[in-house]
């Protein structure tokens, strides 16, 4: 192996060696502890230390780095106290996730590290968001994100690289090509000779680097990091290396040809670099042994600290409290000036006033810039706030959700428009596995609002008509808001943007231009999680949200029924107090929704009422919903699908029970 020390000082050369040696010795100790049953799992990076150390050493300590399973050298080079790493791996309190996640599934703002999730791909989009924030702040910072050869097969890899290239984001995409994705060789993962060849398709600069040569990694990445600080752009880096251990230790390496293991053993990054330093007279055998002894003693001392640390304890209340970031909103009351506007205008105004309130708020989505969005909600926003903050995105929902999270990690706020709520399925993974779990896992807020134009009744067919709130009310960590009136839409949207937690904000397309109301002209907020009682009566409680609220109002004009009509407005958190108080008064309940019935929010509301108000009920809880079919296109079929016409009959049947 050829080493070119260039202008590097002996001090730097020794430092790089020690930075590789430390994670190697930690790993060797972890393998012993694994066999002793003192740790439960281990993902080894033995043989890949030069990449983690070289890349991390090339960045400044205030530049974000996003590592993966085999990047222990990132954490040690950032000088995280070893006992904290050991506590993390043993699920103890001195770790970074309060025992809620393991190994390298953690991040820390103190060391500008954003840890991975097992779904791999979203990590790349997060780096895009961090880089976009750096670019908007004009702070001349780079960002580096890791993935493996297996991870490059995921759609998120394509999406993240494409967005970064289109937007000229200063990201180093570091691919550790170590030959195998678990047991699948690269020959069965992609059909180009080099992963770096893909850079051509993205219009992106790409380089192949010997991942076992610490000096090549350090000098080349240092040069490129400095370059993208001055000239923001993404660069794809393929590090050729090899995984000398199993995917994780339980996997073994029996599937790897023995001659391949022998070939790469000769390329060990630490052994070869040590020999080079000794040959050059920069390191002596005595110094090397001294370094090893010092590191081994330090490792054991920190392990002892961790072994002596008590098993982590918690309480049900502590666990529940950490699902969301604690937030005490101040309700902002509007002045008395109002105007009669549509729901769509109220949403647009709320967005605009929030953009004026927060200089660090970025709106993203397909066609939201000059075109103003397909519903024209952001029309004129580019002229008011500039293309930096109002951004058209490629068609890649998954990457943009992850990117929005990256913006938040780097101190900004994000609103993403899902062009139609139906399309959220292609961004589902980062919503439920990244945004929803972020605060609970490592205390990182996910201050992202995802706007969801939804709903049937407009002849849009199976792919543009869903009201899919139940996909998200099930997921702890997400908030779900669904207004039915312009006044609520504006005040709840501004509140959602203020809230540091991820919010899915549903906007019914059928109400956009059909529903008018007097709405305050200035900025105001409404509390999330508080229902609105639209009508009061004694015979029955009607619970609804979205367009179905208007169906209920129309029905009540046609029948002589004394009803409490509750517009939930927020589905998560949900206002159980208002629901229970009404049920205890009326004794009968009917829940009306647009979504199909099975597995829907009405099922949970019904169960809550049965569990908490059973003795007050004079009849079974009734639910009315759409048919258990996809949403048809033809007008007569769509009318039959929706429960609007059936509600009156079901309501009268309940009253007569």
C-alpha positions in Angstrom: 0.0 0.0 0.0 1.4 3.4 -1.0 1.2 6.3 1.4 1.8 9.9 0.5 2.3 12.0 3.5 2.6 15.2 1.5 2.8 18.2 3.8 1.3 16.5 6.8 3.3 16.9 10.0 4.5 14.0 12.0 2.1 15.1 14.7 -0.8 14.7 12.4 0.5 11.4 11.1 0.7 10.0 14.6 -2.7 11.5 15.5 -4.4 9.7 12.6 -2.8 6.4 13.7 -4.0 6.8 17.3 -7.4 7.7 16.1 -7.6 4.5 14.2 -6.0 2.4 16.9 -8.5 3.4 19.6 -11.7 2.1 17.8 -9.9 -1.1 16.8 -9.0 -1.8 20.4 -12.5 -1.0 21.5 -13.9 -3.4 19.0 -11.6 -6.2 20.0 -12.7 -5.7 23.6 -16.4 -5.6 22.5 -16.0 -9.0 20.8 -14.7 -10.5 24.0 -17.6 -9.0 26.0 -20.0 -10.3 23.4 -18.7 -13.8 23.9 -19.0 -13.3 27.6 -22.6 -12.2 27.3 -21.9 -8.7 28.6 -23.2 -7.0 25.5 -26.0 -8.3 23.3 -25.1 -7.3 19.8 -22.2 -5.8 17.8 -21.8 -4.4 14.3 -18.1 -4.6 13.6 -16.2 -2.0 11.6 -12.8 -3.8 11.9 -10.9 -3.1 8.7 -12.9 0.1 7.9 -11.4 2.4 10.5 -9.5 4.6 8.0 -12.8 5.8 6.4 -14.5 6.9 9.7 -11.4 8.5 11.1 -10.3 10.1 7.9 -13.6 11.6 7.0 -14.3 12.8 10.6 -10.8 14.4 10.9 -11.4 16.2 7.6 -14.4 18.1 9.1 -14.5 20.8 11.7 -16.1 19.8 15.0 -19.1 22.1 14.4 -19.9 20.4 11.1 -22.5 17.6 11.1 -21.6 14.0 10.4 -24.2 11.2 9.9 -22.6 7.8 10.6 -23.9 4.2 10.2 -23.3 0.9 11.9 -19.6 0.5 11.3 -18.4 4.0 12.1 -17.2 3.8 15.6 -14.3 5.9 14.6 -16.6 8.8 14.0 -17.7 8.8 17.6 -14.2 8.3 19.1 -12.6 10.9 16.8 -15.3 13.4 18.0 -13.9 12.5 21.4 -17.2 11.3 23.0 -16.3 10.0 26.5 -16.0 6.3 26.2 -18.1 5.5 29.2 -21.0 7.2 27.5 -20.6 5.0 24.4 -20.3 1.9 26.6 -23.4 3.0 28.5 -25.3 3.5 25.3 -24.4 0.0 24.1 -25.6 -1.5 27.4 -28.8 0.6 27.5 -27.8 2.6 30.6 -28.6 6.1 31.6 -25.2 7.7 30.7 -25.9 6.8 27.1 -27.7 9.0 24.7 -31.1 7.3 24.3 -32.2 6.6 28.0 -32.1 2.9 27.2 -34.6 3.3 24.3 -32.3 2.4 21.5 -29.0 0.5 21.0 -25.6 0.5 19.5 -25.2 3.4 17.0 -28.8 4.4 16.7 -28.3 7.7 18.4 -27.4 11.2 17.8 -26.0 14.1 19.9 -26.1 17.8 19.2 -23.2 18.3 21.5 -20.9 16.5 19.1 -22.9 17.3 15.9 -23.6 13.7 15.2 -26.9 12.4 13.8 -27.4 8.7 14.3 -29.0 6.3 11.9 -32.3 4.5 11.9 -32.4 0.9 10.7 -34.2 1.8 7.6 -30.9 3.4 6.4 -32.1 5.6 3.5 -33.6 8.5 5.4 -30.1 9.3 6.7 -29.1 10.7 3.3 -32.1 13.0 3.1 -31.4 14.3 6.6 -27.9 15.3 5.4 -29.6 17.2 2.5 -31.6 19.2 5.1 -28.6 20.0 7.2 -26.7 21.1 4.1 -29.7 23.2 2.9 -29.7 25.0 6.3 -26.0 25.6 6.0 -26.5 27.0 2.6 -29.3 29.3 3.6 -27.3 30.5 6.6 -24.3 31.1 4.3 -22.1 29.7 7.0 -19.7 27.8 4.7 -20.0 24.5 6.4 -19.7 21.1 4.9 -21.7 18.0 6.0 -20.8 14.3 5.6 -23.2 11.3 5.5 -22.4 7.6 5.4 -24.1 4.7 3.8 -23.1 1.2 2.7 -23.1 -0.5 -0.7 -26.3 -2.2 0.3 -28.0 1.1 1.2 -27.3 2.5 -2.3 -30.1 0.2 -3.6 -32.7 2.1 -1.7 -34.9 4.7 -3.4 -33.9 7.2 -0.7 -30.3 7.1 -2.0 -31.4 8.2 -5.5 -33.8 10.8 -4.1 -31.3 12.3 -1.7 -28.5 12.5 -4.3 -30.9 13.9 -6.9 -32.2 16.7 -4.6 -28.7 17.5 -3.5 -27.5 17.9 -7.0 -30.5 20.0 -8.2 -30.1 22.3 -5.2 -26.2 22.3 -5.1 -26.1 21.3 -1.5 -22.7 21.0 0.3 -22.8 17.3 1.2 -20.2 14.6 1.0 -22.1 11.3 0.3 -19.7 8.7 1.7 -20.4 5.1 0.5 -18.5 2.4 2.2 -18.3 -0.3 -0.4 -17.3 -3.2 1.7 -18.3 -6.0 -0.6 -21.5 -7.2 1.0 -24.9 -6.1 2.2 -25.3 -8.6 5.0 -24.6 -11.8 2.9 -25.5 -10.4 -0.6 -22.4 -9.5 -2.6 -22.2 -6.3 -4.6 -22.5 -8.2 -7.8 -26.1 -9.0 -6.9 -26.8 -5.5 -5.7 -25.9 -3.3 -8.6 -24.8 -3.8 -12.2 -22.3 -0.9 -12.7 -18.6 -1.4 -12.1 -18.4 1.3 -9.5 -20.9 3.0 -7.3 -19.1 6.3 -8.1 -20.2 5.8 -11.7 -23.7 6.8 -10.6 -22.5 10.3 -10.1 -22.7 10.8 -13.8 -26.5 10.3 -13.8 -26.9 12.9 -11.0 -24.7 15.5 -12.7 -22.5 15.1 -9.6 -18.8 15.0 -9.0 -17.7 11.6 -7.9 -14.4 10.0 -6.6 -13.2 6.5 -5.8 -10.9 6.4 -2.8 -8.9 3.6 -1.2 -10.9 3.2 2.0 -8.0 1.3 3.7 -5.5 4.1 3.1 -5.9 6.6 5.9 -3.7 9.3 4.2 -5.6 9.1 0.9 -8.9 9.3 2.8 -7.8 12.2 5.0 -6.1 14.3 2.3 -8.7 13.8 -0.4 -11.7 14.4 1.8 -10.0 17.4 3.5 -9.5 18.9 0.0 -13.1 18.2 -1.0 -14.6 19.4 2.2 -12.8 22.7 1.9 -13.9 23.0 -1.7 -17.6 22.5 -1.0 -17.5 25.1 1.8 -16.5 27.7 -0.7 -18.4 26.3 -3.7 -21.5 24.5 -2.4 -22.2 21.3 -4.2 -22.6 17.6 -3.4 -19.9 15.0 -4.0 -20.3 11.3 -4.2 -17.4 9.4 -2.6 -17.0 5.6 -3.0 -14.6 4.1 -0.5 -13.3 0.7 -1.5 -12.9 -1.4 1.5 -14.0 -4.8 3.0 -16.0 -6.1 5.9 -13.8 -8.5 7.8 -16.5 -9.5 10.2 -20.1 -10.5 9.8 -22.9 -8.0 9.2 -23.3 -8.4 12.9 -21.4 -10.9 14.9 -24.1 -13.5 14.9 -24.1 -13.6 11.1 -20.5 -14.8 10.7 -18.7 -14.8 7.4 -19.1 -18.4 6.0 -20.6 -17.0 2.8 -17.3 -15.1 2.0 -14.7 -17.0 -0.1 -11.6 -17.7 2.1 -9.2 -16.3 -0.5 -11.1 -13.0 -0.5 -10.7 -12.8 3.3 -7.0 -13.5 3.0 -6.6 -10.9 0.2 -8.2 -8.2 2.3 -6.4 -9.2 5.5 -3.2 -8.1 3.8 -4.8 -4.7 3.2 -5.5 -4.0 6.9 -5.6 -0.2 7.3 -3.9 -0.2 10.7 -1.2 -2.8 10.2 -0.1 -1.3 7.0 -0.1 2.3 8.3 1.8 1.2 11.4 4.5 -0.4 9.3 4.7 2.7 7.1 5.2 5.0 10.2 7.8 2.7 11.6 9.7 2.4 8.3 9.6 6.3 8.0 11.0 6.6 11.6 7.9 8.4 12.7 6.8 5.7 15.1 8.8 3.2 17.2 7.6 -0.2 18.4 8.0 1.0 22.0 5.7 4.0 21.3 3.2 1.8 19.6 3.1 -0.6 22.6 2.7 2.5 24.9 -0.2 3.7 22.9 -1.9 0.3 23.0 -1.4 0.0 26.8 -2.7 3.5 27.4 -5.8 2.9 25.3 -6.5 -0.5 26.8 -6.2 0.9 30.3 -8.5 3.8 29.4 -11.0 1.4 27.8 -11.1 -0.8 30.9 -11.5 2.2 33.2 -14.5 3.4 31.3 -15.9 -0.1 31.1 -15.6 -0.4 34.8 -17.5 2.9 35.2 -20.3 1.5 32.9 -20.4 -1.9 34.6 -20.8 -0.1 38.0 -23.6 2.0 36.6 -27.0 0.9 37.8 -29.5 -0.7 35.5 -31.6 2.1 34.0 -35.1 2.6 35.5 -38.0 4.7 34.4 -41.7 5.1 34.9 -44.7 4.8 32.7 -45.2 8.6 33.0 -41.6 9.4 32.1 -41.8 7.2 29.0 -45.1 8.8 27.9 -43.8 12.3 28.6 -40.8 11.9 26.3 -42.8 10.9 23.2 -43.4 14.6 22.5 -41.2 17.5 23.2 -42.8 19.4 26.1 -44.3 22.6 24.8 -46.4 25.2 26.5 -48.0 27.2 23.7 -49.2 30.8 24.3 -52.6 31.2 22.6 -52.4 34.4 20.6 -55.8 36.1 20.5 -56.7 38.0 17.3 -58.0 41.6 17.1 -61.6 42.2 16.1 -61.0 42.9 12.4 -62.3 40.0 10.2 -62.9 39.2 6.6 -65.2 36.6 5.0 -62.8 34.2 3.3 -62.6 30.6 2.1 -60.8 27.7 3.9 -58.1 27.8 1.2 -57.5 31.6 1.8 -57.4 31.0 5.6 -54.7 28.4 5.1 -52.7 30.6 2.7 -52.9 33.5 5.1 -51.8 31.4 8.1 -48.8 30.2 6.1 -47.9 33.6 5.0 -48.1 35.2 8.4 -46.0 32.3 9.8 -43.4 32.9 7.2 -43.3 36.5 8.3 -43.0 35.5 11.9 -40.2 33.0 11.4 -37.3 34.0 9.2 -36.0 30.4 9.4 -39.2 28.7 8.2 -38.9 27.0 4.8 -41.8 25.8 2.7 -41.2 22.8 0.3 -43.3 20.8 -2.0 -43.9 19.9 -5.6 -44.8 23.1 -7.7 -45.2 25.3 -4.6 -42.9 28.1 -5.8 -43.8 30.1 -8.9 -46.8 28.0 -9.7 -48.2 28.5 -6.2 -49.0 24.8 -5.7 -51.7 22.9 -7.5 -54.3 24.5 -5.2 -52.6 28.0 -5.4 -52.1 28.2 -1.6 -48.6 29.5 -1.9 -49.2 31.8 -4.9 -47.1 34.9 -4.5 -44.9 33.4 -1.8 -41.8 33.4 -4.0 -42.1 37.1 -4.6 -42.6 37.7 -0.9 -40.0 35.3 0.6 -37.7 34.3 -2.2 -36.8 30.9 -3.7 -34.5 30.0 -0.9 -37.4 29.7 1.5 -40.2 28.6 -0.9 -38.8 25.6 -2.8 -40.0 23.5 -5.6 -39.0 19.9 -5.0 -38.4 17.0 -7.3 -41.1 14.2 -7.1 -39.5 12.5 -4.1 -41.7 12.6 -1.0 -39.4 10.4 1.2 -36.3 12.5 0.7 -38.1 15.8 1.3 -39.6 14.5 4.6 -36.1 13.5 5.7 -34.7 16.8 4.4 -37.3 18.7 6.4 -36.1 16.9 9.5 -32.5 17.8 8.6 -33.4 21.5 8.5 -34.8 21.2 12.0 -31.7 19.4 13.3 -29.7 22.3 12.0 -31.9 24.9 13.8 -34.6 25.8 11.3 -38.3 25.1 10.8 -40.0 23.3 7.9 -43.5 23.0 6.3 -43.8 20.4 3.6 -46.8 20.2 1.2 -47.7 16.7 0.3 -49.3 17.6 -3.1 -52.1 15.1 -2.3 -52.5 13.2 1.0 -52.5 10.0 -1.1 -48.9 10.5 -2.1 -47.8 10.4 1.5 -47.4 6.6 1.1 -44.1 7.2 -0.7 -42.9 9.3 2.3 -44.4 7.0 4.9 -41.1 5.6 6.2 -39.4 8.8 7.4 -42.7 10.1 8.9 -43.4 7.1 11.1 -39.8 5.9 11.7 -37.8 9.1 11.8 -40.0 12.1 12.7 -42.3 10.2 15.1 -39.6 8.5 17.1 -37.0 11.3 17.1 -37.7 13.0 20.5 -38.4 9.7 22.3 -35.1 8.2 21.0 -32.6 11.0 21.4 -34.4 14.1 22.6 -34.3 15.7 19.2 -37.4 17.7 18.2 -38.9 17.2 14.8 -40.4 20.6 14.1 -42.0 19.6 10.8 -45.5 20.3 9.6 -46.7 18.2 6.6 -49.7 19.7 4.9 -52.1 17.0 3.6 -54.7 18.0 0.9 -57.2 15.2 1.2 -60.7 13.9 0.8 -63.3 12.8 -1.7 -66.4 14.4 -3.2 -64.5 16.1 -6.0 -64.4 13.2 -8.5 -60.7 12.6 -8.2 -60.7 8.8 -8.0 -58.7 6.2 -6.0 -55.3 8.0 -6.0 -56.3 11.6 -5.2 -59.3 11.3 -2.8 -58.2 9.4 0.4 -58.6 10.8 3.9 -55.9 8.7 5.5 -55.6 10.2 8.9 -55.8 6.7 10.6 -52.4 5.8 9.1 -50.9 8.4 11.5 -53.2 8.6 14.6 -51.9 5.1 15.3 -48.2 6.2 15.5 -47.0 7.7 18.8 -45.0 10.8 18.4 -47.1 12.4 15.6 -49.8 15.0 16.0 -52.8 15.0 13.6 -54.9 18.0 13.0 -58.0 18.1 10.7 -60.0 21.4 10.6 -63.4 21.9 9.0 -63.7 25.7 9.0 -61.6 28.6 7.8 -61.3 30.1 11.3 -60.0 26.8 12.8 -57.8 26.1 9.8 -55.8 29.3 10.1 -55.4 29.3 13.9 -54.6 25.6 14.1 -52.0 25.8 11.2 -50.2 28.6 12.9 -50.2 26.7 16.2 -49.0 23.6 14.4 -46.0 25.6 13.0 -45.3 26.9 16.5 -45.3 23.4 17.9 -41.9 21.7 18.0 -43.4 18.3 17.3 -44.2 16.7 13.9 -47.8 17.6 12.8 -49.8 16.1 9.9 -52.2 18.8 8.9 -55.2 17.6 6.9 -57.0 20.0 4.6 -60.1 18.8 2.8 -60.0 19.7 -0.9 -63.8 19.7 -1.1 -63.9 22.5 1.5 -61.1 24.6 0.0 -63.4 26.9 -2.0 -66.8 25.9 -0.8 -66.6 26.9 2.9 -66.5 30.6 3.9 -66.3 32.2 7.4 -65.4 35.4 9.1 -61.7 35.0 9.9 -59.5 37.5 11.8 -57.1 39.3 9.5 -54.1 39.3 11.8 -52.0 36.4 13.3 -53.6 34.2 15.9 -53.4 30.6 17.2 -55.8 28.0 18.5 -54.8 25.2 21.0 -54.2 21.8 19.5 -56.1 19.0 21.1 -59.2 21.0 21.9 -62.5 20.1 20.2 -65.2 22.6 19.2 -68.9 22.1 20.2 -70.9 23.5 17.3 -74.3 22.7 18.6 -75.7 21.7 22.0 -78.5 19.3 22.7 -79.7 16.5 25.0 -80.7 13.5 22.8 -77.5 12.5 21.1 -73.8 13.3 20.8 -72.5 13.5 17.2 -68.7 13.3 16.9 -67.1 14.3 13.6 -64.3 16.1 11.8 -63.4 17.4 8.3 -66.0 17.5 5.6 -68.2 15.1 7.6 -68.9 18.0 10.1 -70.7 19.8 7.3 -72.7 16.7 6.4 -73.8 16.5 10.1 -74.8 20.2 10.1 -76.9 19.7 6.9 -78.6 16.7 8.4 -79.5 18.5 11.6 -81.3 21.1 9.5 -83.5 18.3 8.1 -84.4 16.5 11.3 -85.8 17.4 14.6 -83.0 16.1 16.8 -81.5 17.8 19.9 -77.8 17.1 19.5 -74.4 18.0 20.8 -72.3 18.3 17.6 -68.6 18.0 18.3 -66.0 19.0 15.7 -62.8 17.2 16.9 -60.4 19.5 15.0 -57.5 17.6 16.5 -57.3 13.8 16.2 -54.0 13.4 18.0 -54.0 14.7 20.7 -57.8 14.1 21.0 -60.1 16.0 23.4 -61.5 13.1 25.4 -62.8 15.5 28.1 -65.3 17.2 25.7 -66.3 13.8 24.3 -66.9 12.2 27.7 -68.8 15.2 29.1 -71.2 15.2 26.2 -71.7 11.4 26.3 -72.5 11.5 30.0 -75.1 14.2 29.2 -76.8 12.6 26.2 -76.4 8.9 26.7 -76.2 8.2 22.9 -73.3 8.6 20.5 -72.9 8.5 16.7 -69.5 9.0 15.1 -69.5 10.3 11.5 -66.3 10.2 9.4 -65.3 10.1 5.7 -62.7 7.4 6.0 -63.7 3.8 5.7 -64.7 2.1 9.0 -62.3 -0.7 9.9 -59.2 0.4 11.7 -60.2 4.0 11.7 -60.1 6.7 14.3 -63.8 6.2 15.0 -63.0 2.7 16.2 -60.7 4.1 18.9 -63.1 6.8 19.9 -65.9 4.2 20.2 -63.6 2.0 22.4 -62.7 5.0 24.6 -66.3 5.8 25.1 -67.2 2.2 26.0 -64.3 2.0 28.4 -64.9 5.3 30.1 -68.6 6.1 29.8 -70.3 2.7 29.6 -72.6 3.2 32.5 -74.0 6.4 30.9 -74.9 4.9 27.6 -78.5 4.2 26.6 -77.5 2.6 23.3 -74.5 1.0 21.6 -72.1 3.5 20.1 -72.8 3.8 16.4 -70.2 4.6 13.7 -71.0 5.8 10.2 -68.3 5.7 7.5 -67.5 5.2 3.9 -67.6 1.8 2.2 -64.8 -0.7 2.6 -63.6 -0.1 -1.0 -61.1 2.2 -2.7 -62.7 5.5 -3.7 -64.4 5.4 -7.1 -64.2 8.1 -9.8 -67.7 8.3 -11.3 -69.9 10.7 -9.5 -72.8 8.4 -8.7 -70.4 5.7 -7.4 -68.5 8.2 -5.3 -71.8 9.4 -3.8 -72.7 5.9 -2.9 -69.2 5.3 -1.4 -69.5 8.3 1.0 -71.7 8.0 4.1 -73.3 11.4 3.7 -76.7 10.1 2.5 -76.7 7.2 5.0 -76.0 9.3 8.0 -79.6 10.6 8.4 -81.1 7.1 8.5 -78.4 5.9 11.0 -79.0 8.9 13.2 -82.8 8.5 13.4 -82.3 4.8 14.0 -80.1 5.6 17.0 -82.6 8.2 18.4 -85.3 5.5 18.2 -83.3 2.9 20.0 
